[in-house]
Amino acid sequence: GNPRVAMHLFADCLDPGEDDVVHVHRRRALATDVVQELGVNALFALVALRQQDSMRFSEIVDVTNLPESMLRNVVRDLQSRGLVEASGNHLYIPVQIRPLVSRTLRRRHLLYLGA
């Protein structure tokens, strides 16, 4: 996998304790969960973002061939779920959520193991 993602997920599982003790927790992103109740349009938008790492909204419109107004609602929903974040003009899937999103897309046969 991606070493940057692995280090982020590993560091997220560590909590400092007292007397130089570190507590290790299994977080949700390391579980076998999948994202439920996503529509086809949301899945297509996630596939585009997962494949490209980050994209401008206009690029997602071009790639998915969905109406801009519909895609705007889809992106807003994905942002409210915490599956997509914005940085300037670019949208991306947060590093800590990528394993969850990838697993969901693979189980829906929209993404293959190599991606």
C-alpha positions in Angstrom: 0.0 0.0 0.0 0.8 3.6 0.3 3.5 4.3 3.0 2.1 7.7 3.7 -1.4 6.3 4.4 0.1 3.5 6.5 2.0 5.9 8.7 -1.0 8.2 9.1 -3.2 5.3 10.1 -0.6 3.8 12.4 -0.1 7.2 14.2 -3.8 7.6 14.5 -4.1 4.4 16.4 -1.7 5.5 19.1 -2.7 7.4 22.2 -0.2 8.7 24.8 -0.8 7.4 28.3 0.8 8.1 31.6 4.3 7.0 32.6 5.6 6.7 29.0 2.9 4.1 28.1 1.3 4.2 24.7 -2.2 2.8 24.2 -2.9 1.2 20.8 -6.5 1.3 19.4 -8.0 -0.2 16.3 -9.7 2.7 14.5 -12.6 2.5 12.1 -10.5 2.9 9.0 -8.6 -0.3 9.9 -11.8 -2.2 10.3 -13.7 -4.0 7.6 -16.5 -1.4 7.3 -17.8 -0.1 4.0 -19.8 3.1 3.3 -23.5 2.3 3.0 -26.3 4.1 1.2 -24.2 5.8 -1.4 -25.9 6.4 -4.8 -24.4 5.6 -8.1 -23.5 9.2 -8.8 -21.6 9.5 -5.5 -19.8 6.3 -6.2 -18.7 7.5 -9.6 -17.5 10.8 -8.1 -15.5 8.8 -5.4 -14.0 6.6 -8.1 -12.8 9.7 -10.0 -11.3 11.2 -6.8 -9.7 7.9 -5.7 -8.1 7.4 -9.1 -6.7 11.0 -9.4 -6.0 11.9 -5.7 -7.4 15.4 -6.1 -9.5 17.1 -8.8 -11.2 20.5 -9.4 -15.0 20.3 -9.4 -15.1 21.1 -13.1 -12.8 18.1 -13.8 -15.1 15.8 -11.9 -18.0 17.1 -14.0 -16.1 16.3 -17.2 -15.0 12.9 -16.0 -18.3 11.7 -14.7 -20.4 13.3 -17.4 -23.0 14.2 -14.8 -25.0 17.5 -14.7 -23.2 20.2 -12.7 -26.2 20.8 -10.4 -26.6 17.1 -9.6 -22.8 16.7 -8.9 -22.8 19.8 -6.7 -25.4 18.1 -4.5 -23.4 14.8 -4.6 -20.2 16.5 -3.5 -22.0 18.4 -0.8 -23.4 15.1 0.6 -19.9 13.5 0.4 -18.4 16.4 2.3 -21.1 16.2 5.0 -20.3 12.5 5.4 -16.6 13.4 5.8 -15.7 11.3 2.7 -14.5 14.3 0.6 -12.7 17.5 1.7 -11.8 20.7 -0.2 -8.4 22.4 -0.3 -8.6 25.6 -2.4 -10.2 24.6 -5.7 -9.4 20.9 -5.3 -11.5 18.1 -3.8 -9.9 15.0 -2.4 -10.5 12.0 -0.2 -8.9 12.5 3.2 -5.9 10.1 3.8 -7.5 8.5 6.9 -10.7 7.7 4.9 -9.0 6.3 1.7 -8.9 2.7 2.9 -12.6 2.8 3.8 -13.5 4.4 0.4 -11.2 2.0 -1.5 -12.7 -1.0 0.2 -16.3 0.2 -0.6 -15.5 0.8 -4.2 -13.8 -2.6 -4.6 -16.7 -4.4 -3.1 -19.0 -2.6 -5.5 -16.7 -3.7 -8.4 -15.9 -0.1 -9.2 -12.2 -0.2 -8.3 -9.7 -3.0 -8.7 -7.1 -4.2 -6.3 -4.2 -2.4 -8.1 -5.8 1.1 -7.5 
